[in-house]
Amino acid sequence: MRFAHASERFLADVLDFYGIAWEYEPVEFVLSWDEEGRPTSGFRPDFYLSEYDLFLELTTLRQQLVTKKNAKVRRLCELHPSLNIRMLYRRDCANLELKAILNARGPATLPSALAG
């Protein structure tokens, strides 16, 4: 599968590691319409976890993109208040990576900097 960014591939690998079923960009939500009712903007969250009825959107790089994505998520929540969506930021991905590494290695092989 092709991902837009390496962070998405990483999250897919983490989800697979934990046995969590996921779909990549399965739905596009319309966020605004023109006067004739035609969609003018939309938002496609990166992942959907059907077992949790949860959408995930990753943002890890430029602040400008973080700001735009946060605005889109806010608009999506206004239009669909019951929708379960979570933004994952760079620090969230780093925490997931660390947890995956620790689980893969087990406590006997913890890096010395973390064992203390």
PyRosetta script that sets phi, psi and omega in degrees:
from pyrosetta import init, pose_from_sequence

init()
pose = pose_from_sequence("MRFAHASERFLADVLDFYGIAWEYEPVEFVLSWDEEGRPTSGFRPDFYLSEYDLFLELTTLRQQLVTKKNAKVRRLCELHPSLNIRMLYRRDCANLELKAILNARGPATLPSALAG")
pose.set_psi(1, 142.2)
pose.set_omega(1, 178.1)
pose.set_phi(2, -94.6)
pose.set_psi(2, 132.1)
pose.set_omega(2, 177.7)
pose.set_phi(3, -113.9)
pose.set_psi(3, 153.4)
pose.set_omega(3, -179.7)
pose.set_phi(4, -72.0)
pose.set_psi(4, -25.4)
pose.set_omega(4, -176.1)
pose.set_phi(5, -149.2)
pose.set_psi(5, 151.9)
pose.set_omega(5, 179.9)
pose.set_phi(6, -60.1)
pose.set_psi(6, -29.4)
pose.set_omega(6, 179.1)
pose.set_phi(7, -64.7)
pose.set_psi(7, -31.6)
pose.set_omega(7, 177.1)
pose.set_phi(8, -69.5)
pose.set_psi(8, -40.4)
pose.set_omega(8, 176.0)
pose.set_phi(9, -61.4)
pose.set_psi(9, -43.3)
pose.set_omega(9, 179.6)
pose.set_phi(10, -60.1)
pose.set_psi(10, -47.4)
pose.set_omega(10, -179.3)
pose.set_phi(11, -63.2)
pose.set_psi(11, -39.7)
pose.set_omega(11, 176.6)
pose.set_phi(12, -59.3)
pose.set_psi(12, -41.7)
pose.set_omega(12, 178.7)
pose.set_phi(13, -64.6)
pose.set_psi(13, -40.6)
pose.set_omega(13, 178.3)
pose.set_phi(14, -64.3)
pose.set_psi(14, -44.9)
pose.set_omega(14, 179.2)
pose.set_phi(15, -61.7)
pose.set_psi(15, -41.5)
pose.set_omega(15, 176.3)
pose.set_phi(16, -62.3)
pose.set_psi(16, -42.2)
pose.set_omega(16, -179.9)
pose.set_phi(17, -56.5)
pose.set_psi(17, -40.8)
pose.set_omega(17, -179.1)
pose.set_phi(18, -88.7)
pose.set_psi(18, 2.7)
pose.set_omega(18, 177.9)
pose.set_phi(19, 70.7)
pose.set_psi(19, 30.6)
pose.set_omega(19, -179.7)
pose.set_phi(20, -97.6)
pose.set_psi(20, 122.1)
pose.set_omega(20, 178.7)
pose.set_phi(21, -70.0)
pose.set_psi(21, 139.4)
pose.set_omega(21, -179.0)
pose.set_phi(22, -144.4)
pose.set_psi(22, 157.2)
pose.set_omega(22, 172.0)
pose.set_phi(23, -125.1)
pose.set_psi(23, 141.9)
pose.set_omega(23, -178.9)
pose.set_phi(24, -97.0)
pose.set_psi(24, 120.8)
pose.set_omega(24, 177.2)
pose.set_phi(25, 44.6)
pose.set_psi(25, 54.2)
pose.set_omega(25, -174.1)
pose.set_phi(26, -77.7)
pose.set_psi(26, -20.0)
pose.set_omega(26, -172.5)
pose.set_phi(27, -138.6)
pose.set_psi(27, 138.2)
pose.set_omega(27, 170.2)
pose.set_phi(28, -110.3)
pose.set_psi(28, 126.9)
pose.set_omega(28, 178.7)
pose.set_phi(29, -98.3)
pose.set_psi(29, 133.4)
pose.set_omega(29, 175.7)
pose.set_phi(30, -78.6)
pose.set_psi(30, 132.5)
pose.set_omega(30, -178.7)
pose.set_phi(31, -106.3)
pose.set_psi(31, -24.2)
pose.set_omega(31, 178.3)
pose.set_phi(32, -155.3)
pose.set_psi(32, 159.2)
pose.set_omega(32, -176.9)
pose.set_phi(33, -134.4)
pose.set_psi(33, 155.7)
pose.set_omega(33, 174.4)
pose.set_phi(34, -85.7)
pose.set_psi(34, -175.1)
pose.set_omega(34, -176.1)
pose.set_phi(35, -61.2)
pose.set_psi(35, -28.2)
pose.set_omega(35, -179.6)
pose.set_phi(36, -92.2)
pose.set_psi(36, 5.9)
pose.set_omega(36, 177.6)
pose.set_phi(37, 86.0)
pose.set_psi(37, 10.0)
pose.set_omega(37, 178.0)
pose.set_phi(38, -83.9)
pose.set_psi(38, 138.2)
pose.set_omega(38, 178.7)
pose.set_phi(39, -59.9)
pose.set_psi(39, 136.2)
pose.set_omega(39, 177.3)
pose.set_phi(40, -116.3)
pose.set_psi(40, -19.6)
pose.set_omega(40, 174.1)
pose.set_phi(41, -153.9)
pose.set_psi(41, 153.5)
pose.set_omega(41, -178.5)
pose.set_phi(42, -146.7)
pose.set_psi(42, 176.0)
pose.set_omega(42, -179.0)
pose.set_phi(43, -147.3)
pose.set_psi(43, 129.6)
pose.set_omega(43, -179.3)
pose.set_phi(44, -120.1)
pose.set_psi(44, 98.1)
pose.set_omega(44, 178.2)
pose.set_phi(45, -58.0)
pose.set_psi(45, 149.2)
pose.set_omega(45, -174.1)
pose.set_phi(46, -64.2)
pose.set_psi(46, -43.8)
pose.set_omega(46, -174.5)
pose.set_phi(47, -134.8)
pose.set_psi(47, 150.8)
pose.set_omega(47, 170.2)
pose.set_phi(48, -126.9)
pose.set_psi(48, 126.6)
pose.set_omega(48, 178.2)
pose.set_phi(49, -106.2)
pose.set_psi(49, 98.2)
pose.set_omega(49, -172.1)
pose.set_phi(50, -63.3)
pose.set_psi(50, -35.2)
pose.set_omega(50, -180.0)
pose.set_phi(51, -61.3)
pose.set_psi(51, -27.2)
pose.set_omega(51, -177.3)
pose.set_phi(52, -109.7)
pose.set_psi(52, -1.6)
pose.set_omega(52, -174.1)
pose.set_phi(53, 47.5)
pose.set_psi(53, 52.4)
pose.set_omega(53, -172.2)
pose.set_phi(54, -130.8)
pose.set_psi(54, 130.0)
pose.set_omega(54, 171.7)
pose.set_phi(55, -97.6)
pose.set_psi(55, 141.5)
pose.set_omega(55, 176.9)
pose.set_phi(56, -122.7)
pose.set_psi(56, 136.5)
pose.set_omega(56, 173.9)
pose.set_phi(57, -124.3)
pose.set_psi(57, 125.6)
pose.set_omega(57, 179.1)
pose.set_phi(58, -95.4)
pose.set_psi(58, 140.9)
pose.set_omega(58, 169.8)
pose.set_phi(59, -145.0)
pose.set_psi(59, 120.3)
pose.set_omega(59, -171.9)
pose.set_phi(60, -130.7)
pose.set_psi(60, -10.7)
pose.set_omega(60, -171.0)
pose.set_phi(61, -111.9)
pose.set_psi(61, -104.9)
pose.set_omega(61, -169.0)
pose.set_phi(62, -74.4)
pose.set_psi(62, 139.4)
pose.set_omega(62, -179.7)
pose.set_phi(63, -59.8)
pose.set_psi(63, -35.3)
pose.set_omega(63, 178.9)
pose.set_phi(64, -58.7)
pose.set_psi(64, -41.8)
pose.set_omega(64, 178.2)
pose.set_phi(65, -69.2)
pose.set_psi(65, -37.4)
pose.set_omega(65, 178.0)
pose.set_phi(66, -59.2)
pose.set_psi(66, -46.3)
pose.set_omega(66, -179.2)
pose.set_phi(67, -62.1)
pose.set_psi(67, -45.0)
pose.set_omega(67, 179.4)
pose.set_phi(68, -63.7)
pose.set_psi(68, -44.5)
pose.set_omega(68, -178.8)
pose.set_phi(69, -65.8)
pose.set_psi(69, -40.7)
pose.set_omega(69, 177.1)
pose.set_phi(70, -60.1)
pose.set_psi(70, -40.7)
pose.set_omega(70, 178.6)
pose.set_phi(71, -64.5)
pose.set_psi(71, -41.4)
pose.set_omega(71, 179.0)
pose.set_phi(72, -65.9)
pose.set_psi(72, -40.6)
pose.set_omega(72, 178.6)
pose.set_phi(73, -65.5)
pose.set_psi(73, -41.2)
pose.set_omega(73, 177.0)
pose.set_phi(74, -60.2)
pose.set_psi(74, -44.6)
pose.set_omega(74, 179.0)
pose.set_phi(75, -63.8)
pose.set_psi(75, -43.2)
pose.set_omega(75, 178.3)
pose.set_phi(76, -59.4)
pose.set_psi(76, -42.7)
pose.set_omega(76, 179.2)
pose.set_phi(77, -67.6)
pose.set_psi(77, -32.1)
pose.set_omega(77, 175.1)
pose.set_phi(78, -64.6)
pose.set_psi(78, -43.2)
pose.set_omega(78, -177.6)
pose.set_phi(79, -76.5)
pose.set_psi(79, -30.9)
pose.set_omega(79, -176.8)
pose.set_phi(80, -133.5)
pose.set_psi(80, 74.6)
pose.set_omega(80, -174.0)
pose.set_phi(81, -62.0)
pose.set_psi(81, -21.8)
pose.set_omega(81, -179.8)
pose.set_phi(82, -89.0)
pose.set_psi(82, -3.6)
pose.set_omega(82, -179.5)
pose.set_phi(83, -69.9)
pose.set_psi(83, 135.9)
pose.set_omega(83, -179.8)
pose.set_phi(84, -98.9)
pose.set_psi(84, 105.7)
pose.set_omega(84, -179.0)
pose.set_phi(85, -136.3)
pose.set_psi(85, 144.1)
pose.set_omega(85, -179.8)
pose.set_phi(86, -136.0)
pose.set_psi(86, 135.3)
pose.set_omega(86, 173.5)
pose.set_phi(87, -88.1)
pose.set_psi(87, 136.3)
pose.set_omega(87, 172.9)
pose.set_phi(88, -112.2)
pose.set_psi(88, 122.1)
pose.set_omega(88, -179.0)
pose.set_phi(89, -97.1)
pose.set_psi(89, 176.1)
pose.set_omega(89, -178.2)
pose.set_phi(90, -53.1)
pose.set_psi(90, -45.2)
pose.set_omega(90, -178.3)
pose.set_phi(91, -65.0)
pose.set_psi(91, -34.8)
pose.set_omega(91, 177.5)
pose.set_phi(92, -64.1)
pose.set_psi(92, -42.1)
pose.set_omega(92, 178.6)
pose.set_phi(93, -65.8)
pose.set_psi(93, -39.1)
pose.set_omega(93, 177.9)
pose.set_phi(94, -63.6)
pose.set_psi(94, -40.7)
pose.set_omega(94, 177.7)
pose.set_phi(95, -64.8)
pose.set_psi(95, -40.8)
pose.set_omega(95, 177.2)
pose.set_phi(96, -63.2)
pose.set_psi(96, -40.7)
pose.set_omega(96, 179.4)
pose.set_phi(97, -62.0)
pose.set_psi(97, -45.7)
pose.set_omega(97, 179.7)
pose.set_phi(98, -61.6)
pose.set_psi(98, -45.4)
pose.set_omega(98, 179.7)
pose.set_phi(99, -62.5)
pose.set_psi(99, -40.6)
pose.set_omega(99, 179.1)
pose.set_phi(100, -64.9)
pose.set_psi(100, -41.6)
pose.set_omega(100, 178.5)
pose.set_phi(101, -63.1)
pose.set_psi(101, -45.6)
pose.set_omega(101, -178.8)
pose.set_phi(102, -64.4)
pose.set_psi(102, -41.2)
pose.set_omega(102, 178.4)
pose.set_phi(103, -66.7)
pose.set_psi(103, -35.4)
pose.set_omega(103, -179.9)
pose.set_phi(104, -70.4)
pose.set_psi(104, -37.0)
pose.set_omega(104, -177.1)
pose.set_phi(105, -85.0)
pose.set_psi(105, -33.2)
pose.set_omega(105, -175.4)
pose.set_phi(106, 83.0)
pose.set_psi(106, 162.2)
pose.set_omega(106, -174.5)
pose.set_phi(107, -65.6)
pose.set_psi(107, -23.1)
pose.set_omega(107, -177.7)
pose.set_phi(108, -68.8)
pose.set_psi(108, -20.7)
pose.set_omega(108, -176.9)
pose.set_phi(109, -116.4)
pose.set_psi(109, 25.9)
pose.set_omega(109, 177.3)
pose.set_phi(110, -59.5)
pose.set_psi(110, 139.6)
pose.set_omega(110, 173.5)
pose.set_phi(111, -58.4)
pose.set_psi(111, 143.6)
pose.set_omega(111, -175.7)
pose.set_phi(112, -58.4)
pose.set_psi(112, -30.9)
pose.set_omega(112, 179.7)
pose.set_phi(113, -66.2)
pose.set_psi(113, -23.1)
pose.set_omega(113, -178.8)
pose.set_phi(114, -101.5)
pose.set_psi(114, -15.3)
pose.set_omega(114, -173.4)
pose.set_phi(115, -75.1)
pose.set_psi(115, -23.0)
pose.set_omega(115, -172.6)
pose.set_phi(116, -62.9)
pose.dump_pdb("model.pdb")
